């Protein structure tokens, strides 16, 4: 006999698999739109569910915990002009990129950066394709899990349970 728990687990697996498949066209477009190689390499898709089988989400973006994730956010939204200065010491120094160290005694103003949207245009451009892929993938997942549950039920019936 197929239990309610088996059905709910199968629903959750089908939903997460379909979300992951539906997010792939958007992730591919986001990689094409990415303004830097570091951001392009960091684009990932994470699909997860919580509590019930009907609550799930897919997240497309740069992997958390790496510098490219911060860069991706700053490139997407831009930055306002802001002060850059030492936090703990009186002088601040950093590599200038030409093999030399640049030193600011009291800090200075960063002029800000204009936004370079790459993720939102990918989502808006591939939304219809993602919705279509979600429907197809959900149908495939449900069919696959249904067959698996039927095999399991047949095996249990043959064993006399």
Beta strands, then each sheet from edge to edge (+ up, - down):
strand 1: 43-49
strand 2: 56-62
strand 3: 82-84
strand 4: 92-95
strand 5: 101-104
strand 6: 108-110
sheet 1: 1+ 2-
sheet 2: 3+ 6-
sheet 3: 4+ 5-
end
